[in-house]
């Protein structure tokens, strides 16, 4: 992905969020959970996910969001952050969740990978699922809060983080796609991260 395309896509994302912020304020509050992970311990680290998350936090706060920033979270920290964010939401709020890092699709479901995701062996799809954050479950958790508008921005790296582990056939990387009532989905911006070898 070229730098120009990357910048244009980021601009489109900012404009989309700005349009939401300029809309009539029916929601009681605008809250965001922003997760960025560079420092993967057993799979290929990334270089730009944290920077993207930090930049988005600044932009969202300028647009009136209360933003929680979580960087290089392991599985427990990721779950704790989601639980705290879910608890902070009231019915009618606007909830925005952003994830920058590695993501994979297994059996038609999308999973977000925490910093301590183990490097699996072949045939360990269920193990990966249990150690990752299910995007579907995450969306359900936020929906259960009663938030009036729910925005999910998933910025997952293009490469397969399990390549070379013997599990490449069990998981594949790619854009997250979903359709959900009362949900603004801003999927498909796949990071040209320039991952460096572990």
C-alpha positions as CSV (number, residue, x, y, z in Angstrom):
1,X,0.0,0.0,0.0
2,X,1.5,3.3,-1.0
3,X,2.1,6.1,1.5
4,X,-0.3,8.4,-0.5
5,X,-3.1,5.8,-0.4
6,X,-2.5,5.3,3.3
7,X,-2.8,9.0,4.0
8,X,-5.9,9.3,1.8
9,X,-7.5,6.4,3.7
10,X,-6.7,8.0,7.0
11,X,-8.2,11.3,5.8
12,X,-11.4,9.5,4.8
13,X,-11.5,7.9,8.2
14,X,-11.1,11.2,10.0
15,X,-13.8,12.8,7.8
16,X,-16.2,10.0,8.6
17,X,-15.7,10.4,12.3
18,X,-15.9,14.2,12.0
19,X,-19.3,13.8,10.3
20,X,-20.4,11.7,13.2
21,X,-19.2,14.3,15.7
22,X,-21.0,17.1,13.8
23,X,-24.3,15.2,13.9
24,X,-27.0,16.1,16.4
25,X,-25.8,14.9,19.8
26,X,-28.5,12.4,20.7
27,X,-26.0,10.3,22.6
28,X,-25.3,11.1,26.3
29,X,-21.5,10.7,25.7
30,X,-19.0,9.8,23.1
31,X,-16.5,7.2,24.3
32,X,-13.6,5.4,22.6
33,X,-11.4,2.4,23.3
34,X,-8.2,2.5,21.3
35,X,-5.9,-0.5,21.2
36,X,-2.5,-0.6,19.4
37,X,0.0,-3.4,19.5
38,X,3.5,-3.4,18.1
39,X,5.4,-5.6,20.6
40,X,4.3,-9.1,19.8
41,X,6.3,-11.6,21.9
42,X,6.2,-14.8,19.8
43,X,5.1,-13.6,16.4
44,X,6.3,-10.9,14.0
45,X,6.3,-7.5,15.7
46,X,4.8,-4.4,14.0
47,X,6.1,-0.9,13.7
48,X,3.2,1.5,13.2
49,X,0.2,0.2,15.1
50,X,1.0,2.0,18.3
51,X,1.7,5.3,16.4
52,X,-1.6,5.0,14.6
53,X,-3.5,4.4,17.8
54,X,-1.9,7.4,19.5
55,X,-2.7,9.6,16.6
56,X,-6.3,8.5,16.5
57,X,-6.7,9.3,20.2
58,X,-5.6,12.9,19.7
59,X,-8.0,13.2,16.8
60,X,-11.0,11.7,18.6
61,X,-10.4,13.9,21.7
62,X,-10.5,16.9,19.5
63,X,-13.9,15.7,18.2
64,X,-15.3,15.4,21.7
65,X,-14.6,11.7,22.5
66,X,-13.4,10.5,25.9
67,X,-10.7,8.1,24.7
68,X,-9.0,5.2,26.6
69,X,-5.6,4.3,25.0
70,X,-4.3,0.7,25.6
71,X,-0.9,-0.1,24.1
72,X,0.9,-3.5,23.7
73,X,-1.8,-5.3,25.8
74,X,-1.5,-9.0,26.6
75,X,-4.7,-11.1,26.6
76,X,-5.6,-10.3,30.2
77,X,-5.0,-6.6,29.8
78,X,-7.0,-6.6,26.5
79,X,-10.0,-8.3,28.2
80,X,-9.7,-6.0,31.3
81,X,-9.7,-2.9,29.0
82,X,-12.8,-4.1,27.1
83,X,-14.6,-4.9,30.4
84,X,-13.8,-1.4,31.8
85,X,-14.9,0.2,28.6
86,X,-18.1,-1.8,28.5
87,X,-18.9,-0.8,32.1
88,X,-18.3,2.9,31.3
89,X,-21.0,2.9,28.6
90,X,-24.6,4.0,29.2
91,X,-27.6,3.4,27.0
92,X,-27.6,6.0,24.2
93,X,-23.9,6.6,24.2
94,X,-21.7,6.5,21.1
95,X,-19.1,3.8,21.5
96,X,-16.0,3.6,19.2
97,X,-13.5,0.7,19.3
98,X,-10.3,0.8,17.4
99,X,-7.7,-2.0,17.1
100,X,-4.4,-1.7,15.3
101,X,-2.3,-4.9,15.3
102,X,-2.4,-8.5,14.0
103,X,-5.7,-10.1,13.2
104,X,-6.6,-13.5,11.6
105,X,-9.7,-15.2,10.3
106,X,-10.4,-18.8,11.4
107,X,-13.5,-20.8,10.3
108,X,-15.1,-17.6,9.0
109,X,-14.6,-15.7,12.2
110,X,-12.3,-12.8,12.9
111,X,-9.9,-12.7,15.8
112,X,-7.7,-9.8,17.2
113,X,-4.4,-11.0,18.5
114,X,-3.0,-9.7,21.9
115,X,0.7,-9.1,22.4
116,X,1.2,-12.5,24.2
117,X,-0.5,-14.7,21.6
118,X,1.6,-17.9,21.4
119,X,3.0,-19.1,18.2
120,X,0.9,-22.2,17.5
121,X,1.6,-25.6,15.9
122,X,-0.3,-27.0,13.0
123,X,-3.9,-27.9,13.8
124,X,-4.2,-25.7,16.8
125,X,-7.0,-23.5,15.5
126,X,-9.0,-23.9,18.7
127,X,-6.0,-22.9,20.8
128,X,-5.6,-19.7,18.7
129,X,-9.3,-18.9,19.2
130,X,-9.1,-19.3,23.0
131,X,-6.0,-17.1,23.3
132,X,-7.3,-14.3,20.9
133,X,-10.1,-11.8,21.1
134,X,-13.1,-12.7,19.0
135,X,-14.3,-9.7,17.1
136,X,-17.8,-11.1,17.2
137,X,-17.7,-11.5,20.9
138,X,-16.3,-8.0,21.3
139,X,-19.1,-6.5,19.2
140,X,-21.7,-8.3,21.3
141,X,-20.2,-7.1,24.5
142,X,-20.3,-3.5,23.4
143,X,-23.9,-4.0,22.0
144,X,-25.0,-5.3,25.4
145,X,-24.2,-1.9,27.0
146,X,-27.1,-0.4,25.1
147,X,-24.8,2.1,23.3
148,X,-26.9,3.9,20.6
149,X,-24.2,4.0,18.0
150,X,-21.3,1.6,17.8
151,X,-18.3,2.1,15.6
152,X,-15.6,-0.5,15.1
153,X,-12.3,0.4,13.3
154,X,-10.2,-2.7,12.7
155,X,-6.7,-2.0,11.2
156,X,-5.2,-5.4,10.9
157,X,-1.8,-6.2,9.4
158,X,-1.9,-7.8,5.9
159,X,0.6,-10.6,6.5
160,X,-0.2,-13.9,8.2
161,X,1.5,-13.7,11.7
162,X,1.6,-17.5,11.9
163,X,3.5,-18.0,8.7
164,X,6.3,-20.4,9.1
165,X,4.9,-21.9,12.3
166,X,3.2,-24.9,10.7
167,X,-0.2,-23.2,11.3
168,X,-0.4,-21.2,8.2
169,X,-3.2,-23.3,6.8
170,X,-5.2,-22.9,10.0
171,X,-5.5,-19.1,9.9
172,X,-5.3,-16.4,7.3
173,X,-4.9,-12.7,7.6
174,X,-7.2,-10.3,5.8
175,X,-9.7,-7.5,6.2
176,X,-12.5,-7.9,8.7
177,X,-16.0,-7.6,7.3
178,X,-19.4,-7.6,9.1
179,X,-22.9,-6.3,8.9
180,X,-24.9,-5.4,12.0
181,X,-27.9,-3.4,12.6
182,X,-27.2,0.0,14.2
183,X,-23.5,-0.4,13.6
184,X,-21.1,1.8,11.6
185,X,-18.4,-0.5,10.2
186,X,-15.2,1.1,9.0
187,X,-13.4,-2.1,7.9
188,X,-10.9,-2.8,5.2
189,X,-7.9,-0.5,5.8
190,X,-5.2,-3.1,6.0
191,X,-2.0,-1.8,7.3
192,X,1.1,-1.6,5.2
193,X,3.1,-1.9,8.4
194,X,6.4,-3.1,7.2
195,X,6.6,-5.8,9.8
196,X,10.1,-6.7,11.0
197,X,11.3,-10.2,11.7
198,X,11.1,-11.4,15.3
